């Protein structure tokens, strides 16, 4: 098997179970064992050590325990001392590399994030953080070879880390607020979507005094019987909104499967995700670090940029992909430009103060500190984003490219549109654009903006449109449709239908 096909950016993903038509298992026992051997070889090469310790954790997926057994056995055969943590979150697995008393040389998280139940995969960490694309490529090259470490057989042991990790989060809230039970008197509900995030209720919220009655789907169940664990999913968000309204909660929290992303719902039932959660975190961090730079992905709104600038910060809009925004923030810091937050509209957010780790539980912890402080000082969470200007309309179209050589065709469309936009009345190319083509349109042409870009991995062109007036999105789409119609290998049927 060509293992390179399992690479998904900076991690590995594949099909682990039958169950969806047209999808066949490629995370086989042999593949998992080879990947375990590949990681062992990579770690030996990276560290130069022969007495390596690796921890392995997994989310609630049905295939997780089996994949865990296979990859653990393979690493033991290569001379690694392996500790099986069982159920864990992705951020916790990184923390196990740097937390005193643990300090593993490397860790593996078995997860496929929010993908369907039959999918699974592997994320890898060292104390330097998550692995990069080149590291994954090297691991898979080792996996496809006959190479071995030549070390004597290692050992396998069971262990635990989630209690330690949860205490780190709880203690941070205590320290920041100066109270032992800073959430006493608050009702906070959690929807874990039957993923790995249920620990947050018993291990963090309750010890801090919160009333968590009304929380849902906390028990791990990899069939995901209630909804996909994904803060961006409409059904999932509707479920946590319902929980907040029914419980009359002060805050609702929703995690994705492996807890590297989170969303929230305010006490009035309004969503706190995408541009809104970025704005709230920016407001918090700009108070703590005046003038800092907030790095976001490419599809954030014009209103968010204005909000950050009015708060005294710098908005640096970059490329889609959580590793892209994190690495860009790190790059800016290395150049001497302070950047405290790197975050995607998907909810992937990483803070400088937290090792630039994309950790949904940590982002929520920052919100809870603010919730407790607000009660003490007389303000609410919602007041932090009162001045955020939000678009009247926002739509996205994902247009398939009907060619094998989709990247070249997609880039040609973007290049052509860039040249076309420069000549159109009422259109202006956005400055400092790092991905695709982003165009601002004046009041006579839809009063908003659009961004056309190439998907990171798939044969499609996502198109995002926002307008500050009702009917503006349709007007922008109509102006674009004439140009798009000239490309017969691009499926723009939904865009065309929207203009009718």
N, C-alpha and C positions, 0 to 999 in steps of 0.2 A: 504493500500500500504506500502511496505517496503521502507521507505524513504532513507535508507542507500545506495540504488542503485543510488541515485542522486548525491552522493558525488564524486567529481572529484579532488582528492588531497585536496588542500586548498580552494576550492570553490565548488559551486553547479552548475550542468549543466543537462539539459534534453531537451526533445522535447516539444516545445510550440505550434507548428502549424503542421497540416497535410500537406503533399506535397511531401514527399519522400517515395517511396514504402518500406514497411517493418518497418517504423518508426511510432510509435503510441504515441500520446500525453501522457506524464507523468508529465509535469508541469501544472497540472490542477488547476482550481480555488481553490479547497480544499487544494491541495499541497502547493500552494503559500501562502494561508492564514495560514496554519499550520507552514510553514517556518517563516513567519512574527512573529507569536506567539512564535516560538522557539527562534528566535533571541532576542525578547523582554525578554524572560525568562533568556536566557544566559547573556544578558547585565545586568539585575538586579543582577544575581548571581555574575557576574564578578566585578561589581562596588559597589554593596551594596546600590546604590542610588534608590530613588523612584521618582525623578523629572528628568527623562531622556529625552534628545533631540537627535533625529536621523534625518539625511538627506538622501534622496534617489535620485539617478540619473540613467540615462539609456543611452544606445547608440541608434543607428538608427533602430534597428531591428523592424520588423512589429509588433511583439507581445509585445514590450517593454512597451507601454503605458498601455495596459491592465494588464500586470503583476505588473506594478507599482501601479495601483489602488488597486489591491488585497492585495499586501503586506503592503501598506500604511494603508489601512483600518484595517488590522489585528493588526498592531502595535498600532494604535490609540485605538482599543478596549482593548488593554492590558495596557493602561495608558501612552503611549509614546507621546510626543509632536513631530510630524513628519513634516518635511519641504520637499516638492517636488521640486527638482531643475530642473526637466525636462531633456533636452539633456545635457549630461556631458561626461567627460572622466573619466576613472578609476583612474588615478593619482590625478585628481582634487578632487575626492571624499575623498581620504585620506587627502589631504591638508585642507579640510574643518574641519578636527578634530583638527588642530593645528594652523590655521590662526587666528590672533587676530580679534575679532568681530564675529567670527563664532564658533569655538571650540565646535563642536558637540561631544556628548559622543560616538556616533557610526554613521557609514554611511553604506549605501547599494548601490552597483552598479549593475545594471541589464544588463548583457552582457554574451555572449558566445564567446568572442574574435573573432577569424577568422572562426569559424565553420559555416556550411551552414545556410541559411536564416531561416529555420524552428526551429533551436535550440535557446535556451536562458538559462539564469542561473543567479546566484547571487554571488557577491563577497562582503565581509564584512571587515570593518576597524574600529579600534579604534585609539586613538592617539599613541598607541604602534606599529601600523602598520597593515598589513594584518593578518587575522586570520590563525592559523595553522591547520593541519589536525585534531588534537584532538578537537579543538574548533568547527570545522564543524560537527564532529561526535556528539558532545554534543548538538549542535543546532538541528540536525536531530532526536536525541533521544527525545528532548523536543517536537519536531514537531509531533512525533508519539505517544505522551502521551496525557492525558486529562488535563495536568497541565495548570494553568493560574496564572498571576501575582497577581490578586486580587486588582489591583490598579483602581482608578476611571478613567473613559474614558478620553483619551487625546485629543489633537487637531491636525488638519491638516491644513497646510498653504502652499502657493506657495512661492518659493524663487528663487534666482539665485546666482551662484557663478563663472561661467566661465569667466566673465569679470575680476573679482578679480584675479583669477588664471592666466589668460593671462597676466595681468599687472605684476604679480610677475616674469614671464618669461622675459617679455620685459625689465623690470627694471634691471634684472640681466645682460642682455646684455649691457644696457646703463652703468651700474656701472663698468663692467669689461673692457669696451673699453674707458670710459670717454667721450663718445659722445652721443648727443641726438638722432641723426639719423645715427647710425653706418653702416647701410645697404644701405645708399644712393649710387646709382651708380651700385648696384648689381641687377641682375635679378635672382629671386629664384622662382621655380615652385613647387607646391605641388599637390600630388595625394592623396586625402583622401579616395578614393574608395567608396564614398557615405556613409562612416561611420561617426564617431563623430569628426574627426580631422579637418574639414573645418574651424573651428574657428581660426586656427593658421595663416591663411592668413590675415583676416581682423583685428584680435585682437593683433597679434604679428608682423608679417612681415611688413605690410603697415605702422603702426605707427613708425616703425624704418627706414622707407625710402625705402624699397625694392620695386622693380618693380616685380609684381607677374603675369603678363600677360603670359598666356600659362598654368596656373594651371588647373587641371581637377578634375571632380567628387567631388566637394566640398559640394554639397547639400546632406543632409541626405536622404537616400532611402534604407530602410531595405530589399528590394528585391535584392539589389546589382546587378543592371542591366549591369554594365560594366565589372567588375571583382571582385573576392574575395578580400576584404581588408586585404592583408597579404603580408608583404615584402618578404616572402619566396616563394610566388607563382610566377611561371615563367611568366604568362600572366600579372600579376600586375607589375612585374619588367620591362617587355618589354614596358608597357604603360608609365612608368615614364621616362625610357630611351628615348623613342620617344618624350616625352614632352621636355626633356632637349635639345635634338638635334634640334627639330623644333624651339624652342624659343632661341636657343643659350644661354642657361642659365648658370649661374655661379655655380648653385647647384640645384639638384632636391631632393625633400623630399617625402617619402611615409610612411603613417601610417597604422597600422592595425585598426580594427573596433573601439576599445575602447581606442586607443592611448597609450597603455602601451608598444608598440613596434614601432620601426621605422627603415627604411632603407634610404639610400641616393644614389645619383648618382652624380659623379663629372662632371666638365665642359666638359670633353672629352667623356662623355657617359659611362664611366666605373662604374660598380656597387660598392657600398660601403656597403657591408653587410657581414655576417658571419665572417670569420677570418679578413677581411679587416677593418670592422668597429671596431672590438675589438682592432686591432693594432693601429688604429688612436686614439681612446680614451685612450689607454695605453700610447701612445707617449705624448699626452696632459697632462695626469695625472702624468706621471713620471717626466715631467719637473716641474710640480707644487709640487710634493711630491716624491723627489728622493728616490729610493729604495723600493717603495711601492710594495705590493703583488697584483697581478691581478688574481682573481679567475674566472675560466671559467668552462664550462661543459667538458665532456669527449672526445668530437669528434673534438676538435681544432687541427690544423695542427702542425707538427713539426717545420715548418717555423715560425709560430707565437711564439712558445716557444723560439726559437732562437732570434727572433726580440725583445721580451720583455727583455730577458737576456742581449742582446747587448745594450739596452737602460738603463741598470742599475737596472732593476726591477726583481721581482721574479714571475715566472709563477706557479700557483697552479691549476693543472687540477683536477676537481672534478667530481661529478655526474651530469647527465642530470636532468632537472627540475629547473625552475627559483627560487623556494623557497629553493631548495637544495644549489644552489650557493650563494644565498643571506645569508642564515643561516650560511654557512661555512665561508663566509667573516666576518660576525659578530662575529663568534666564534674566528677567528684568532685575530680580534681586541681586544676581551675580554682577550685574552692570552698575549696581548702586542705586537703583530705583526701587524704593520700598513697595512691595506688593503683598498684601496680607491675605488676599482671597482669589482663588481660581475656581470658577464655577460654570457649569453648563445649565442651560434652561431645563435639561432633563432631571436636574436635582443632584447630579454629581458635583459635589463641592469639596474643596480642599483648602485648609487654612495653614498659613505659615507657622502659626503657633502649635499646630498639630502635625508637624512633619510633612506637610503637604499630602496628607492621607485623605483620600475621598471616603468620608465616614459619615453616613447618614445619622447615626446615633450621636456623634459629636456635634453636628449641626443643630440637632434638636436640643442637645444639652445647652448650647449657646442661647437658644430661644427660651429655655426654662429659666436660665439665670436672669434673663431680661424680664420674664413674667414675674418672678419673685421680686426683683428690684422695683418694677413698676408698681406693684402693690404697696411697697414701702414708701416710694417717692411720689406716688399719685399720678401715674400715667399707665396707658395700656399698650399692649403690643401693636394693635391696629394704628395707634397714633403715630408710630414710627414711620409709617408709609402713607400718611394722609396726603402728602403733596405729590405722590407718584401719579403722573398722568398716564392713563391706560388707553389703549386704542379702542375705538368704537367697534372695529371689526378686525378679526385675525383669522386667516385661513391658510391651509397648507395643501399642496397637491404634490403627489409623488408620481412622476411620469416615467414609465419604463422605457428604456432604450432597447430596441429590438434588434440588436447586433451583438455578435461575439466580441468584437473590438469596440466595446461600449465606451471605454475611457477616451479614446481618440475622438469619437463622434461627439460625445458629451462636451469635451473641451472645445471642440470646434464651434458648437452652438454658443457656449459661453463667450468665446472670443468674438464671434459674430455679433452677439447681443451687446457686448461692450462697445463695439464700434458703432452699432445702430443707436444705442442709448445716447451717445455723445452728440448725436445730430438731432435728437428729438426735442421739440419745443416743450418746455415744462418739465423735462427730465434732467436730472443731474447725477453724475456718478458720485457715490459716497467716497469721501477721502479715507485713507488708511484702511483699505479693505484687504483682508488677507485670504479670502475664500470666495470663489465664484465671482459673480457680479452683483453688487448691491446698488440700487438706483432709488433716489428720492424723487417724488413727484409733487408738484405744487398743487394748490387748491383747485385749479381748473382741470387737473388730470388725475384726481383721486385722493389728493391730500394724504399721502402716506409714503410707503416704500415697498419694494420687493427685493428678494434675494433669490437668485438661481445659482445652484451649486451642484457639484458632483457628489453623489453618495460616497462615503469612505470605502465601502466594501461591495455595494450592490450595483447592478446595471440600471441605475435610474438617476434622474435629475429631480431633486426636491425643489419645490418653488414655494417660498413663504411670502405672503402678502399681508400687510397691515395698513389700515386706514384710520384716520381720525374723524371720519364722518360716516354716517349710515349710507350705504350704497357705494361708498368709495372703493371697497375691495372689488366689487363687480366692475367698476369703471376701470380700475387698474388691470384687472384680468382681461377685460375686453381689449384694451390697448395692446396688451401683450399677445393676445391670441392670434392676431394677424401675423405677427412675426413668427410665432411658434408653428403655425400651420405650414410653414415652408419646409418643415423637416419631417419627411414621411416615415422615418425610422424611430420617431418619438411618439409614444402613446399619450396624447394630450386630451383624450376623450373627456375626462372629468373636468378639466379646465374649460374646455369648449362648452360643456353642458352648463357650467356655472355661469357663463356669460349670457345664456339664453333668457 
